[in-house]
Amino acid sequence: MASRQTKKSLNNSRPSIKEFLQKNAGALEPQELDQLLALALHKKIEYIYKKPEKLLSHSTILSFKKLLRKRLAGWSLAYLKGYKEFYGLKFLVSKNTLIPRPESELIIDEALKFTQNKQNIIDIGTGTGCLILSLAKNNNQTASYLATDISLAALKTARTNARKLGLNKQIKFLQSNLLKKIPAKKFAIVMANLPYLTPQQLKEPSIQKEPRLALLAGKDGLNYYRQLLEQLPNYLADKYLILLEIDPAQHELIKKIIKAQLPQAKIEFLKDLANNIRIVKVSQ
Ligand SMILES: C[S@@+](CC[C@H](N)C(=O)[O-])C[C@H]1O[C@@H](n2cnc3c(N)ncnc32)[C@H](O)[C@@H]1O
């Protein structure tokens, strides 16, 4: 009897999912709060909605509080979860990689329209590997894939992602400052989402926990693309497609830079879902 009572009083001190969410409403946006609790429970988000009466253990509450502290300190949900979905695939992220953004998926849509058998394909500044791995996963043609990054830590994450997606035998990874260490080869598809932010844009609060090496690119944000476009002409196949992600404000300037290096190329701009110019498509 006594032990049954103890159990009952213990349960009384344990809030249900519903009670806990009500008590913490206001700490975060409702959707984020649900996601954080699901994470603390090691469950999918649906669990929260299906089992609102489920009692929470003290260790779950402790891990929730730890996660909440980190979230409020500016760590994004993807970093807390350790992964981010991109092009329908799951990519591990780390403090050394940029979190893949949905707008970069446009690059894959465009690259897939251009694929043919036996192309050399390169992704410069691969980060998590989200671009090249998504392309390889969806490309029905045979191709040789090369992924590069200046960051060894990012390459390690990209390799792990390749292994998890069963693509490790198909993709070569190489540490290189842009094309410096890239063997003489002709690439049909070049993808690059290199850093493109200005020092002013870097102050944006939501990106404070992401690696600077993945974001900052000099006064006008085009330092890396300028250098890359100087190097690229020697690496292009007769028929090629280059896809670069940029800031909408950079489109006039990047057009000039491309024209100076590749005067014959066709230059187009693609808009993201927010209707902002996001991708430069250069082709011949
Ligand atoms: C904006 S992140 C993009 C990552 C990934 N491609 C994506 O779309 O999510 C830029 C990446 O370029 C890498 N990077 C920065 N400077 C570089 C350089 N000089 N050469 C090669 N990679 C570089 C960074 O380490 C980072 O992984």
The ligand as a Gaussian input file, in Angstrom:
#p B3LYP/6-31G(d) Opt

LIG

0 1
 C       28.276000      27.966000     -47.804000
 S       29.112000      26.479000     -47.321000
 C       28.275000      25.336000     -48.414000
 C       28.343000      23.907000     -48.007000
 C       27.520000      22.972000     -48.886000
 N       28.013000      22.944000     -50.248000
 C       26.053000      23.354000     -48.880000
 O       25.542000      23.753000     -49.939000
 O       25.412000      23.261000     -47.826000
 C       30.690000      26.745000     -48.061000
 C       31.713000      25.642000     -47.929000
 O       32.889000      26.066000     -48.637000
 C       34.036000      25.706000     -47.898000
 N       35.129000      26.614000     -48.267000
 C       35.412000      27.850000     -47.774000
 N       36.504000      28.352000     -48.382000
 C       36.900000      27.438000     -49.295000
 C       37.974000      27.385000     -50.241000
 N       38.854000      28.394000     -50.372000
 N       38.094000      26.282000     -51.003000
 C       37.223000      25.249000     -50.878000
 N       36.206000      25.242000     -50.002000
 C       36.038000      26.328000     -49.223000
 C       33.603000      25.804000     -46.443000
 O       34.417000      25.027000     -45.613000
 C       32.155000      25.313000     -46.525000
 O       32.074000      23.926000     -46.295000

